[in-house]
C-alpha cells in the first residue's frame, strides 16, 4: 500500500480566479486598485515574495484583511473552481489500488473540504489538513507528518508528496518523502523534485516503477 499526500490549489484543482476575486475584494475595501491574476498567483506561490506586502501594502497579514478575505471567499470559492484534467481518473485508480490519500494544503481546511466536496472528490481522502491543523505550515514538514499519523501510515511505508510549488517540495524533503512536482500547476520548484509530472496519470507510472 502507498501513501500519497496531495497539495490542493494548483495540484488537484484550479482556484486562481476565485482567490484573485477575494483578494481584490479585500484590496477594494482598503481603497487599493485591483491586481491582475498573474501577479496575485505569483505572490501567493513564490516564497521569496512577501505576499502581504505585495497584496495589501503591509509587512504581514492583518486580522481584518484575513477576516474580510475569508468572509468573501467562503462563497466565492465555489464560483470558478475546477479539477484539473486527469485528477478524477487518477484518484479513482489510486483508491482502487488501496492507496492511502490525504490533502495537505496551506489553505483554510474549511475551504478545502468545501471545495473538494463540491467537486465530488472529498471521499477519496482519508484526511484533509489545512494550515491551522499544525503549528507550522509548508515548507515545514509538520503537516506531512500529521497526515501520515492520521492515515495510520507505518513509519516504514514509503510516501510521496505531489505539489506544484517550492513549499511542497521543501516540505517533502524535510519529511523524508519523495517530492513529485505537478507541472500543470502555477508554482515553481521543479528542480527540487524527485520527478516532474506533466500529467496526473504519470503518478501511476511512478508508483508502479517504484515497486520494481
N, C-alpha and C positions, 0 to 999 in steps of 0.2 A: 504494500500500500504506500502511496506517495502523499505528501502534504504539499499543497500549493497555496501560497499566500499572494493575493492579488491587491495591488493598488486599485483605486476606483476611477477617479477622474483622469481621463487621458489613457486609461488602460482597458477598463471594462466599458466605459461609457463616455460620450462626448457631452460635456456640460458647459462648454466655454460660453455660449451665448447667454445662458441664464445667469452664470456667475457675473459676467460683464454687466448685465442689466441691473443686478442688485448692487454691484459696486458703483455704477454710475448713478443709481438712485441715491445712494449714500453720499456720493460727491455732490449731487444736486442740492441736498439738504445743507451742505457746507458752503454752497454758493460757488462750487467749482464746475468747470466745463467738463463734459463727458470725455472719456478717453477711448481711443479705438480698441477694438477687440484684441489686436495683436499685442499692444502694449500691456494690457491687463493680463493676458495669458503668460507673457514673458515674466512679468513682475511676480506672479504667484508660483512660478515654477523654477525660476533661477535663484539658487540660494545665495548668489553673490549680490543680489539686489535687495535693498531694504524696501520691502513691498509697502509697508505702512507709509513710508516717506513718499514713494512714487505715487501711490494711490490717493493718499489723503493729506500729504504735506506734513506729516507728523513723524517723530522718531520711532514711535511704536503705536500699535492699535489702541485706541481709547475704548473704554467700555461702551460709550454712547454710539460710536461708529459700529462696533461689533453688534450691539443690540439692534441698531437700525438695519444693518445688513441682514442679520438673521431673521428679523421680523418680515422683511420683504422677500427673502429667499425661500422662506417656508412655503409660500405659494408659487413663487417664480420657478423653483427648481424642477417642476414637472412640465413646464411650458414647452421647452425645446429639446430636452434631454433625449438622447437615443443611444442604444447599444451599438458598438462597432460591429461591422460585418464579421461574421465568423465566431462571435462570442457565444451565441446560443448553442450552436453545434459543439463547440469546444466544451462548454460546461456540461452538456448532456453526456458527452463522451467520457469526461473525467468522472462524473457521477456514476456512470455505468461501470467504470473500472474500479469503483470503490475508493477513489481518492478522497482525502480529507481536504476541504476547501475553506478558506477564510478570506475576508476582506480586511485589509489594514490600510486605512485612509487617514490623512491628517485633517479631513473634513469632520464636521459635526456628525456623530453617529446617528442622530435623529434624522438628518437629511439623507445619510447613506441608506438607512433602512427604508425611508420613504421612497427614494428613487428606485432602489433595487426591487422593491415590492411593486411599484408602479410598472416597472418594465418586465415583471414576471419572472425574475431570476433569483430572488432572495432565498427561495427554498433550497437552492444548491449549496448554500454556505452554512457550515456548522457554527461559524462565529463571524460577526460583523463588528469590527472595532474602529472607533474614531479616536481623535487626539485626546479627548477627555478621559479615555479609559486607562491611560498610563501616565506616569509622571513626565515622561519626555516623548515627544512625537518623533517621527522620522526626520532627520537621518539617524537618530539614535535607535538602537535595536530593541528597546523595551516592548514596543507593540508586537514585534515579530515573536519575541519570547512568550508574551502573554497569549497570542493567538495559538501557538503550539500547545501551551498549557491547557487552554480551553478546548482544544480539539483532542486532548489526551494523546498527544503525539509523543511516542517514546523518544528519549534523548538520542538513541542510536539511529533513528529513522531520518533519512535524508529529506530535506525540504528545499523548495525553490521559491524565490520571490520574483513575481512578474510586475514590472512597473515601467513608467515612461520617463522618469527623470532621475537626476543625480541623487536626490534624497533617498529614493528607493534602493538604488544600487549601493549607496554607502551604508544604509541600514542592513542590507543583505550581507555585506562584507563584515560588519560589526557583529552580526548574529551568527556568522559562520554558515550561511546558506548560499546556494548558487543564485546569483542575480541574473535574471533574463530581461533584456531591455525590449520594451514594446515600441517598435519603430513607428507604429501608426499613431502614436500619441502626440503630445505637444511639448515635451520637455527635452532636455539634453542629458547626456551622461552615458552614452552607449559605450564609450571607451572603458568604462568601469565594469562592464557586464561580462559574465561568463559566455553569453551568447546573445546575439541580436536576433529578435524575431520580427520578420517582415509581415507575418500574418498570424493571427491567433492559433490556427490549427498547427503551426510549426511547433508549438509546445508539445503536442503529442509525439512528434518525431524525436524531440529531445528526450522525453521521458522513456521512450522505447529504447533509444540508443544507450541511455544511462543504465539500463537494466542488463545490457550485454556484458 
